[in-house]
């Protein structure tokens, strides 16, 4: 018998807010979380804006703030999102939970990298006249600092630290993993967490991801790759997935955390099941580090794997939650990959192929609606996939597809239905969610509605 993996809790910390309702309302209303960068002085950078988390502190969410005194922003966001998910799952005060079988699988990125004492030390050794590092000056500055406190803060930048803090907060002593497969990380984490549950290695998994790259090193790197939008005059409209005038993504930050369980475990403890993680696909392009395969072969294969695992056909999908970054390459190649799966080429000798309308042209209307929440949230990098998965569950709950904001004129190679500018009320039972990362990593989930999902304790 197939083991079903279900979602029983969700939480997020995003540029649109720090609770499920506020963020969902922002997404369905097409509200932008983008503004001028305030984490550092970005006025001399090619991109002066980002989608930052504002008015937030994890101490407002967790039960044991004393355990997390010096955490980085990545961990801070994860703690708040996980506390929300934990409470929604009804695990507060659930004494029967075996903590040896409570696991964590995160797709967590680093925290802020450029702590001031280290930057100051490096700058102290720089000789502007010779354009070299003066080793003696650098050594003198290094000897004078940084302090033990600064070293403690440096350790918090590591991508494994969010996992460590979640384990402390929730006394999770089971399987513990973190992956950092770039923008695909938290989607991969959810898929792999589901696999751990299927093989019986845990009863409950805390999964998802967190990240911030809104710091000088992160922004400089993506600016040098020409991957970021430079629409500094109108930052709220800078994230423009699938638009003809798109010119790069908008850097975001935040966290999304989900609680996964086997269906049997969730029912036995009387939990409310929100949705099922029905399918998962993971592939590599095996092409280039920073370029997507031009035919989208890895992305298409990940989608097909997820559909096959879920046992659903392309026609069963009601919404494709697109990776949809707003770069020229991603959006046209993701569109092409979707067509490879949802408009299959003619099968040799069968005479069957992509459906055509009366004029003989390919009927693109058979492809389900597609939209990108990055048009409002920006790109949360490692956390993007988990936040997208939560949006998929809420789309199922509310029978509403969030829009692709800032889309007036689609690009010439973007000819599908991207739900422009306004949310769409329609039946949503099954969602396919895509995440594609630098290095050619492709991960896809199928998230599905479950019928008769609320089980009371008296029925268990």
Secondary structure, 3 states (H helix, E strand, C coil): CCCCEEEEEEEEEECCECCHHHHHHHHHCCCCCCEECCCCCCCCCCCCEEECCCCCCHHHCCCCHHHHCCCCHHHHHHHHHHHHHHHHCCCCCCCCCCHHHEEEEEEECCCCCCCHHHHHHHHHCEECCCCEECHHHHHHHHHHCCCHHHHHHHHCCCCCHHHHHHHHHHCCCCCEEECCCHHHHHHHHHHHHHHHHHCCCCCEEEEEEEEECCCHHHHHHHHHCCCECCCHHHHHHCCCCCECCCCCECEEEEEEEEEEEEHHHHHHCCCECCEEEEEEEEEECCCCCCCCCCCCHHHHHHHHHHHHHHCCCHHHCCEEECCCCCCHHHHHHHHHHHHHHHCCCCCCCCCCCCCECCCCCECHHHCCEEECCHHHHCECHHHHHHHHHHHHHHHHHHCEECCECCCCCECCCCCCCCCECCCEECCCCEEEEEEEECCCEEEEEEEECCCCCECCHHHC
